[in-house]
Amino acid sequence: MSQQLDLNNIQGDILVGLPKKTATNLFFQITNVEQFRKQLNKLIPLITTAEQALKGRQAIEDHKRNASHGKHLIPMAGVNISFSHFGLAKMGINDKNLIDSAYLNGQRLDAESLGDKGTGTGPTFEPDWLPPFKQEIHGLIIFTGDSHNTVDAKMRNVLEIFGIGTPAQSISEVTRIAGDVRPGQFAGHEHFGFLDGISNPAVTGFDTNPKPGPPPVLPGVMLFGRDGDANAASRDPWMLDGSFLAFRYLFQLVPEFDKFLEDNSVMVPGLSKEEGKELLGARLIGRWKSGAPIDLTPFDDDPKIATNDERNNNFSFAAELTSQKICPFAAHVRKTNPRADLNNNVETHRIMRRGIQFGPEVTKEEQQQEKTLKDRGLIFQCYQSSITNGFRFIQTQWANNPGFPFTEKTPQTPGFDAIIGQGPNRKLSGVNPDDPSQELALPVEWVVPRGGEYFFVPSLKGLKETIALA
Ligand code: N7H
């Protein structure tokens, strides 16, 4: 099978990431199938391909190098579209060869297995999700851009194509969720304060010059029908170059998280209370707020490592496969990409993360009350060719599993991923480097899922030839 990728055929968010300071996710239902499939022809030329997203990123780089650019950003908008199983079924499109039970059943039915809170059990389980996500969602259009104005203009343009407010209307909006990069010095950092978006897999045949780090993955780990897609032989031709998108609407309890760090500051000789607090945060994540990995700089932050692409992802926990003095087994980045803990045999479980923050900065009032009063968090999006092996595996088999990574050579139980692990009696070991067997209870789930869905992101060809109607 050829590994030659056609970047004009792949939607831009999957391999490249749509450049964004802001994004709006528009969830919709299809109300008039024939009309929608015809109107789709007009949307296709507006979809940002991987090739265009690369050009956009290059233009941004060139612009930044130009000393006279000031603070002004280049106006730029991106559009991608994807469909849930229910959307494809509504259009009468047979997607059984996407072969993924999580996708075919939808995320709502998966919520209990993911560990989301709710009432009832089995078929009667009702997740504590926001009402729009309990409705059937057929599709998602992602709009990204440099500013709200650019994104809103593109969105108006697209809504017009689908005849919103006219007799030709073919979709109805279920909900829209907007997010923004955090302001000023916090840009690129998620709401707990940690730099995000550092480690994503390099893809063979796409990343010609990958930065030092975990081994690249075959393109089929992200794209249907390509080398590395275990089910490539069973795919229908229109599925080639598509991907799955796992969407999660994750709220974060930031003042409560901060209070926990404060109350449980790691008491290591020579560290102040404040330094012990920073150390605890770093040991829960596996990186300092700057982004520097603790596997490389365990006891002091070193922002120079964080900004050095040759170093910031070049670690593997190999120095301590049976201990957790340097990095707790359950640290978020060790749980979600265990690297040498599994002999670097993690290719099929790697995901391409694209997310953005939502909600305001923590207010003075919230700081004083040490309590969340305003909604904020992460719009989590990740791409993979198997949800079962990708997002879902990481969440259920690793983050929620106190026994993982399997450390036969140490009696210590790793415990839960403090950030995203869900389940009863949350605790972890390894936060105290002087006594890694000591356990710390995690009384609050600081990341709260309030909705989500699984989508298929078709190729441009798949959209034109199978989903749109002539
Ligand atoms: Fe995570 N955080 O701020 O704590 N994540 N994550 N994540 N995450 C990562 O390496 C965070 C979530 C992964 O290759 C970093 O880019 C928060 C889910 C994976 O080394 C930080 C939330 C899932 C990696 C965070 C959240 C994952 C990763 C370090 C929710 C999958 C790469 C920056 C609100 C089920 C691991 C970086 C690697 C890194 C945070 C969610 C997975 C800072 C706050 C739901 C695979």
Residues whose N, C-alpha, C, O or C-beta is under 5 A from the ligand:
A	BS01	N7H	E190 F194 L195 D196 G197 I198 S199 L250 I285 V333 T336 N337 L378 F391 I394 Q395 I419 I420 V447
